[in-house]
Structures are given as structure tokens and as C-alpha cells.
């Protein structure tokens, strides 16, 4: 075993410039990649993962220090692939936690080759949900095809030649595609929220959030009783998502996001009461929320 004592040849500069390894969902040019670049700039070695599950596995297996995954889109709703990984019992057991929340103002663009009429239009299900009616009205002969990510959609469009994609203009530049329509969708803001997951917590700071997951006993008013435990100590709930257990569709887990840090005295009291009114309560992380990337 090598000695852990300080080596005289080491310098503070050498230690401070060590790059952290970060995995992100999708491929280069995806929205997750854009958020990773905005968040870490050149201070991290960024590596893509094809699926959200693979991002979680990379962090759990210590292949990377952190992972970036989408958790919710304002127009498409929760990203259930991420929710399903968060509610797994081995998420907390493996030492994982939500370390930070980021958000991106998403601009959806139609990408392809202007000289080619599209036979297929690819994208992730969230942009397709947002734009499918518009696409069908203008390109009725094109098949609408779902992909794992917008970056995969752009890659397939580039490879196939007679296909277009909805994605990020950054991905279009990577794959030498034209921007057919620079901005798709309604005037409603299209914001995607992302979680940074890891094993080392970051400072929660003022205005932080905490995410909890718990089950309930089968009796009338059990959910109301659980949420009143938070209200009693003035813990403000900002989001709730329910998810059926895969091995027991009659049992549900509730993922609840709240303002504040679980270590705050009032929050700790709320958690103590909530434990008496719920089952299998777990804290998925107390974390800071960084500014929205435009």
C-alpha cells in the first residue's frame, strides 16, 4: 500500500487541477451534455452513457464521481426512467444521493438536410410529445420514431441521410446537419431539470431542497396524514410523484421534494413524525439548486 503522507514533490496546483469524472445521459450534443459542459466547464472529464440506468450504474460502481440525468420537463412531465432508479432500495444502500439540481431552458430544433425530404423524424419521447402534432401536420408522410435520447436521434438522422431529428443545435454542428427550423413548439417555457447524483455531498446552501421517498399503509387518509407531518413543521412541499412498484402494482411509493435541508431542526422533527405515518422512508439527498442555464 502506498503511503498517504504528503509527498514533497506534490504542489497545491497539481492537486487542485485534478479533473473529476462525470457521466451524463445521452451522447455528445445532447441536452444533458450541454448541462454538463455548463456546470463543469473544463474542470471535469465528461463521458456519455447510452441510458439513464447506465449513468446510475457508473456512479454506483465508482467508475465516475458524479452523473447527470434529467428528472423532469415542464412540458413532458417526470422522467420516469430517472424516478425508477431513485426509488430503488439499493440507491441509498449503495451510498448514492442527489447532490445538486440544475435546469436548462431547452430550445427544440428540427435538424436534417434541407435538400432531402424526410422519410423518418427521430427524437426522444419528450420532444415528440411536445411537437408530434406539428410534425404530422407538416410532414404527414414521415414516420415519427422514438429514440433513447435527442443526441441519438440526431446521430441516426446524420447516418441515414433521408431522416431528420428534433434535438439540440449543438448536436447538428457535430454531425454537419442543417437547422431546418430553429425553434419548435409553443410559447410556453420548456425547462428540463437535471439531478447531479454522486456519493459525496455538495453544500446545500440557502434555499436548498430535499427529496424523500416513502410508502404508505392501506387506510383512508394515509397520504394526507403523511403530508400533514411536513406541514406541521412548516416544511414546504414543492413536488410529489407516485410510482407503482414493479413487483407489486398495488403498492405505491411517493417521491416528495421539499424546500430546506434534512439537517435543519424543524425538518428533522418533520421527518421523525413522518416515519410514524409512512413506511420505508428514505432521504435521497439534501442539495442546492443552481441557476437556470439559458
N, C-alpha and C positions, 0 to 999 in steps of 0.2 A: 504493500500500500504506500502511495506517495505521501510525503509529509504535507500537512496542510498549513505549515508555518509560512510566513511571508518570505518570498524569495527576493533578494536584493535587486535582482535584475528586473523585477516587475515594477511597473510605474502606474500611477493613477490613470494616466491617459490610456494605457493598454487595457486596463480593466474596464474603464468607462466606455470604450468603443466596441466592446463585445456586442455582437448582434443577437437579438432574441429571435428564436424560430417561431413563426406564426403560420398556421394553416388557415385557409379560407375556402368556403364553398364555391364551387364553380371553376372556371378556367380563367386565364388572363383575359382581361377585358370585361369580366362580369361586374355586377354592382358590388358584390362582396369584395372583389379585388380592389375596386375603386375606394371603398371604405377603408380597407387595409392600408392602401397607399396614403390616404389622407391621415389616418390615425398614426401610422408609424413612420412615414416618410422613408428615409434611408436607414433607420435605426433597427430594422428587422429584416431577416431573411424570410421572404414570403413564399409559401408553397401551396399550390392548388390541390383540392380534393374533389373527386367527382360527385360525391354525395355528402349530405349533411351528416349521416351516420359515420362516414369516414373521418370527418373533422373531429367528432367526439372521440372516436377510437384513437386518433393520432395524439390527442391531448391525454387521454386516459393511459395510453401506453408510453408516455414520456417521449414520443417522437418529436413533439414540439412543446413549447411552453404555453402557447395560447392558441385558441381557434376562434374564427369569426363566422357566425351563422346568422341568417335572417330569422327574426322571431315574429314579425307582424308587418303587414302592409295596410295602409289606411283604406285602400280600396278593395283589396282582396281578402283581408282578414288575417287570422292567425296562420302561421306557417306550421302545420301540424307535424311535419317531419321533425322539426326542432322541439316542439312541445312534447312529442312522444319520447325523445331522448332525455329531456329534462326530468320527466316524471318516472323514469326507470329507477328502481331502488338502488342499483349499482352506480348511479350518477354520484350521489353523496358518498356511498361506500368507497368509491374509487378516489375520493378526495377532490372531486371536481366541484366547481362553483361558478356562478355568474360573477364576473369581475368588473364588468363595465357595460354600459349601454350607449350605443351610437345610433345616429339616424342619418338618412340620406334623402334629400329631395330628388326623387327619381324622375328623369325625363326619358320617356319611351320613344324610340325612333324606329322607323321602318327602313331596313337596310337590305341592299342587294345590288344587282347590276341593272342599271337603267335600261340597257338595250335588250334585256331579257324579260319576257312576260312570265310571271311566277306560276309554277305548277304546284308548289307547296310553300307554305309560310309557317316557319317554326318559331316557337318561343316556350318559355316556362308558363305554367298554368296561370299564374297571377296576371302577367300582361295579357294573356289570351282572354282571361275573364274580363279584363278591362276593355279590350279592343276587338273582341270577336265579332260583334255586330257590325262595327265599322268595316272590318276586313271583309266580311261576307257580302256586304252591300257593294263594295267597290271591286272586289276580286272574287266573284262568285264561282269561278272555275278552279280556283286554287284550293287545295286540301289544307285545312288548318291542323297542324301537327304539334303535339306537346313534347317538350324535351325536359331533361333534368334541370337545366339552367339556361339563362339567356345567352351565356357565353357559348354553350354547346350549340344552341340554335344558330348563332352567327357562324360558328365553325362549320356546321353542316351546310349552311347556305353557301359558304365560300367553296366548299368541296364539291357540291353538286351542280353548281352553275345555274340550274334552272329553278332555284329556290331562293326565297327571301327570308328574312328573320326580323323579329322585333327584339331590340336589345339596346346596348349602350354604344354611343358613337365612338367611344374609345376602342371597343372591340372591332368596329368597322375599319378603323385605321389599321389595326393589327392585321386584319385579313384582306385589306385592299378592296373593300366594298364601298359602294356609293351610299350616301344618305338620301333615300328616296323621299321620306317625309321626316323632317327633323323633330317634330313634336306631335305625338298621338294622344288621343283621349280627351276627356272633358276638362273643364276649367278647375275641377276640384283638385286640391293638393294631393299629390301622390307621394307619400312618405313611407319609406321602409325603415323599420327599426331593426337593429342588429345587437346581438349579445356577444361579448368577448368572454369566452369560457377558459378556465385555467385552474391551476392548483394553488397559485399564490395570489392572495387578495391584494387589490389596489385600494388606495384610500377612498372611502365612501364620500367624504366631504359633506358639506351642507347641501340640503336638497336631494340627498341620495334616495335610493329605492331599495326595497327588499322584496324578494319573490319567495312565496311559500307554496307548498303542495300538501294536501291532506285529503283524507276520505271522510265519510260520514256514516253514522249508524242509520238504519232504516226506521225512521219515525217522523211523523209530521213536524215540520218546523226546524229540522236539524240544520239546514243550511242557514236559515235566519239566525238561529241561536249561535252558530259559529261566527257569523259576520258581526253579530252584536258584541262578541268578545273583543273584536277590534274597535268597534265604535265606542265601547265603554271607556277605553283609554285614549280616545281621540286619535286613533291610527287611521289615516285616510286611505281607503282602498281606491286604486286607480285603474285596475283591470282584473277581470276574472274570466277564466276559460275552463270549461268542463271537458273531460275526456274519459270515455269508457275504457276499462281495462281489456286488453286483447284476449286474455284467457277467461274473462268473466264479463260479458257485455252488460250485465245487470248492475255492475259496480262501477262507480264513477270516482275519479279523482278531480279535485278542483285546484287549479293553479291561480293564485291570487297575488297580484302585485300591489304593494303599499308604499306610501311615502315614509321615509325615515329609515333608521338603522336598527337592526335587531338588538344591538347592544345598548340602545337608549333605555333608560329606566321604564318609561311608560310602555314602550314597545315590548320590553321583556315581560312586564306584567300582563300585557295583552296575550302574549304567546303562552304564558303559564295557564291563563284561563282557556285559551283556545285548545290547548292539549286535552282539557277535560271535556270538551264538546266536539271533538273530532277524533279521527283515527289516523295513525301513521303520519303525524305531522313532521315535515322536513323543511328546513331552511335551505333554499337553493342558492342564496347569496345576498349580501348587502353590498351595494355598489354605487358608484357615481354615474351620473348621466351627463355625457359631454354634449357640447353644442351641435346643432344640426349642420351637416355638410350640404352646401347648396350646389 
